[in-house]
Amino acid sequence: MNTLITRLLSSATLVLASTLTFAQADDMPPIPDDKLEEIKAQKVAYITQKMGFTPEEAQKFWPIYNQYDKELDAARKEMRDFHRGVKKSGTELTEAEATQLIDKELSTRQKELDTRRKYSGEFKKNIGAVRTVKLYQAERDFNKELLKRMRERGGDQRGGGQGGGGRQGGPPPNR
């Protein structure tokens, strides 16, 4: 079972790391759709394995989860596109632009929270509260493993190899 998870994460890591290897700045190109789809497929397999769904449960769960994931992705894409637009302008922000940026950030975070709240109720109805918590933990675990494997394969080249852990603008994550 752990071998399957290791293989899935290795595949997802290679896909993501190969895309990020050439990215040296925040203006990196978006990850190609086929690569994102491959990572999402690995995530589905990981969550399915961790949750231990019966076929009936999976049939009810995945359409709900896919819509949830789609709505979260849309909110995140909106924010990324907005940040890219601000960075491409190449000029210092005015007070009005900075205020707009802050408002947009808060609005997007609220959309994400509202989506999580909405689907949390749906998940609890379909798989129960305990398994909903387990789902959220599986999502976090998948993301941690993916990032860990990226770093192990050289994904930390983006941050210069020291201290950044592949993240921009902050200390490395606590371990």
C-alpha positions as CSV (number, residue, x, y, z in Angstrom):
1,M,0.0,0.0,0.0
2,N,2.8,2.4,0.9
3,T,4.6,1.5,-2.3
4,L,1.6,2.6,-4.3
5,I,1.6,6.0,-2.5
6,T,5.3,6.3,-3.0
7,R,5.0,5.6,-6.7
8,L,2.0,8.0,-7.1
9,L,3.9,10.8,-5.3
10,S,7.0,10.2,-7.2
11,S,5.1,10.5,-10.5
12,A,3.4,13.7,-9.4
13,T,6.7,15.1,-8.1
14,L,8.4,14.5,-11.4
15,V,5.7,16.2,-13.3
16,L,5.6,19.3,-11.0
17,A,9.4,19.5,-10.5
18,S,10.0,19.3,-14.3
19,T,7.7,22.2,-14.7
20,L,9.2,24.3,-11.9
21,T,12.9,23.6,-12.7
22,F,13.0,26.4,-15.2
23,A,11.1,28.9,-13.1
24,Q,13.5,31.4,-11.5
25,A,11.1,34.2,-10.7
26,D,7.5,34.9,-9.8
27,D,6.6,35.4,-13.4
28,M,6.9,31.7,-14.2
29,P,4.5,30.4,-16.8
30,P,1.5,28.5,-15.4
31,I,1.7,24.7,-15.1
32,P,0.4,23.1,-18.3
33,D,-3.1,21.7,-18.1
34,D,-1.9,18.1,-18.9
35,K,0.6,18.3,-16.0
36,L,-2.0,19.6,-13.6
37,E,-4.4,16.9,-14.6
38,E,-1.7,14.3,-14.0
39,I,-1.1,15.7,-10.5
40,K,-4.8,15.8,-9.8
41,A,-5.1,12.1,-10.8
42,Q,-2.4,11.3,-8.4
43,K,-4.2,13.2,-5.7
44,V,-7.4,11.4,-6.4
45,A,-5.6,8.0,-6.1
46,Y,-4.0,9.1,-2.9
47,I,-7.2,10.3,-1.3
48,T,-9.1,7.2,-2.4
49,Q,-6.5,5.0,-0.9
50,K,-6.3,7.0,2.4
51,M,-10.1,7.2,2.7
52,G,-10.8,3.6,1.9
53,F,-14.1,4.4,0.1
54,T,-16.5,1.6,-0.9
55,P,-17.5,1.8,-4.6
56,E,-20.9,3.2,-3.5
57,E,-19.3,5.9,-1.3
58,A,-16.8,6.8,-4.1
59,Q,-19.6,7.2,-6.6
60,K,-21.4,9.7,-4.3
61,F,-18.2,11.4,-3.0
62,W,-16.2,12.2,-6.1
63,P,-18.7,14.3,-8.0
64,I,-19.0,16.5,-4.9
65,Y,-15.3,16.7,-4.3
66,N,-14.5,17.5,-8.0
67,Q,-16.9,20.4,-7.9
68,Y,-15.4,21.6,-4.6
69,D,-11.9,21.4,-6.1
70,K,-13.0,23.2,-9.3
71,E,-14.4,26.1,-7.3
72,L,-11.3,26.4,-5.1
73,D,-9.1,26.3,-8.2
74,A,-11.1,29.1,-9.8
75,A,-10.7,31.3,-6.8
76,R,-6.9,30.6,-6.7
77,K,-6.5,31.2,-10.4
78,E,-8.3,34.5,-10.1
79,M,-5.9,35.6,-7.4
80,R,-2.8,34.4,-9.3
81,D,-3.9,36.2,-12.4
82,F,-4.4,39.4,-10.5
83,H,-1.0,39.2,-8.8
84,R,0.7,38.5,-12.2
85,G,-1.1,41.6,-13.6
86,V,0.2,43.7,-10.8
87,K,3.8,42.4,-11.2
88,K,3.8,42.8,-15.0
89,S,3.0,46.5,-14.6
90,G,6.6,46.9,-13.3
91,T,5.8,50.1,-11.5
92,E,5.4,50.9,-7.9
93,L,2.0,50.5,-6.5
94,T,-0.1,53.5,-5.8
95,E,-2.2,53.7,-2.6
96,A,-5.3,53.0,-4.7
97,E,-3.7,50.0,-6.4
98,A,-2.5,48.6,-3.1
99,T,-5.9,49.1,-1.6
100,Q,-7.4,47.2,-4.5
101,L,-4.9,44.4,-4.1
102,I,-5.7,44.0,-0.4
103,D,-9.4,44.0,-1.1
104,K,-9.0,41.5,-3.9
105,E,-6.9,39.2,-1.7
106,L,-9.4,39.4,1.2
107,S,-12.3,38.8,-1.2
108,T,-10.6,35.8,-2.7
109,R,-9.8,34.3,0.7
110,Q,-13.4,34.8,1.7
111,K,-14.5,33.0,-1.5
112,E,-12.2,30.1,-0.6
113,L,-13.6,30.0,3.0
114,D,-17.2,30.2,1.8
115,T,-16.5,27.3,-0.6
116,R,-14.9,25.2,2.1
117,R,-17.8,25.9,4.5
118,K,-20.4,25.0,1.8
119,Y,-18.7,21.8,0.9
120,S,-17.9,20.8,4.4
121,G,-21.6,20.5,5.0
122,E,-21.9,18.4,1.8
123,F,-19.0,16.1,2.8
124,K,-20.5,15.6,6.3
125,K,-23.8,14.6,4.8
126,N,-22.2,12.1,2.5
127,I,-19.2,10.7,4.5
128,G,-19.7,12.0,8.1
129,A,-17.8,14.5,10.1
130,V,-15.0,12.2,11.2
131,R,-14.2,11.1,7.6
132,T,-14.5,14.8,6.5
133,V,-11.7,15.6,8.9
134,K,-9.8,12.6,7.6
135,L,-10.3,13.9,4.0
136,Y,-8.8,17.3,4.9
137,Q,-5.9,15.6,6.6
138,A,-5.3,13.4,3.5
139,E,-5.3,16.6,1.3
140,R,-2.7,18.2,3.6
141,D,-0.6,15.0,3.7
142,F,-0.6,14.8,-0.1
143,N,0.5,18.4,-0.5
144,K,3.3,18.0,2.1
145,E,4.6,14.8,0.5
146,L,4.5,16.4,-3.0
147,L,6.5,19.4,-1.7
148,K,8.9,17.2,0.2
149,R,9.6,15.1,-2.9
150,M,10.0,18.2,-5.0
151,R,12.7,19.5,-2.6
152,E,14.4,16.2,-2.6
153,R,14.6,16.2,-6.4
154,G,16.0,19.7,-6.6
155,G,12.8,21.7,-6.6
156,D,14.4,24.0,-4.2
157,Q,16.6,25.5,-6.9
158,R,14.0,28.2,-7.3
159,G,14.8,29.6,-3.9
160,G,18.5,29.5,-4.5
161,G,19.0,26.4,-2.5
162,Q,19.1,28.0,0.9
163,G,16.4,28.9,3.3
164,G,13.5,29.5,0.9
165,G,12.3,25.9,0.7
166,G,10.9,26.8,-2.7
167,R,8.6,29.5,-1.2
168,Q,9.0,33.2,-2.0
169,G,9.0,35.9,0.6
170,G,9.3,34.1,3.9
171,P,11.1,31.7,6.2
172,P,11.2,28.0,5.4
173,P,8.3,26.0,6.8
174,N,8.6,24.6,10.3
175,R,9.4,20.9,10.5
